[in-house]
Amino acid sequence: MSFVRARQRLEAVAAHDATVLIEGETGTGKELAARAVHAMSRRAAHPLVVINCAAIPDSLIEDELFGHARGAFTDARQERVGLLQAASSGTLCLDEIGSLSRRGQATLLRVLQDKSFRPLGATLEQRTDARFIALSNTPLWDLVGADVFRADLYFRLCVLPVRLPPLRERHEDILPLAQHFLEKHARPERPVTTLSPAVQTLLMKYEWPGNIRQLEYAILRAAQLAAGTRVEVDDLDLPGLNADQAQRDATPETDDVSFTVLKRRTIEAFERQYLTRLMEQCRGNVTHVARKAQRERRDVGKLLKKYQIHPKTFTG
């Protein structure tokens, strides 16, 4: 699924109250997506409560979610509201859901099934109207297969699934995002306003294992280190990037080569964007794409392979 389709999916799921599962690699913007779903939903006027499941010890899971009554245990000197109650009528965002312990998974499953809970030390059950959004940087189904995550909880969470694609599958977004971050992190006393052509080339070639978060931090550093008003290759500090070699690779030696390289890049950018748009429209059906493009299916297949555009990513 491309980022455009992911964005459309977020708008669609925001209109419903069912549980949402947002999956994507670290740095793809899962929490931002959850906040967008909440903001576009009918619950926008109510709280969005985010809980990091990886940071909750087993001994505290019930207290965090349910809260406790006064006197429930030795140090319970006053009543404490749990996150379920705090998020009532709003949204409870469960970050890093795949890190939740077996005990935590069982606890959460009961809440999802009954929409009710009982604070520790209390005698009466309470109901929650919170909408649940779960986030995972590892495909939960893989964790189910590895017997790390409960299958019944997975099916409770994966009612409205959304996959956020990594930045390496979204070449058309890299330069606009980089320019946005450049403007966001520019120094008021001497703003850095542009990226050199060599930098633009390198940003497009880089794999971005840390995705959008890594890109933002890279641009932030470059904006602070740049000597002039333009980011140069030497200002970048990316793992595995040799600045001297990168500069030679990205900078043509003559004007004639520069024209040739620019022409090739322009054609490649057009082909990649054109094919991506058709693949979205045709939901990954290569035959339909070839028909729309008025090209042989074999030629379209070669182009898809060249730009690493995978039909399966458009069928979800």
Buried (B, 14 or more C-beta within 10 A) or exposed (E): BBBBBBBEBBEEBBEBBEBBBBBBBBBBBBBEBBBBBBEBBEBEEBBBBBBEBEEBEEEEBBBBBBBBBEEBEEEBEEBBEBBBBBBBEBBBBBBBBBBBBEEBBBBBBEBBEEBEBBBBBBEEEBEBEBBBBBBBBBBBBEBBEEEBBBEEBBEBBBBBBBBBBBBBBBBBBBBEBBBBBBEEBBEEEEEBBBBBBBBBBBBBEBEBBBBBBBBBBBBBBBBEBBEEEBBBBBBBEBEEBEBEEBBEBBBBEEEEEEEEBEEEBEEBBEBBEEBBBBBBEBBBBBEBBBBBBEBEBEEBBEBBEEBEBEBEBBEE
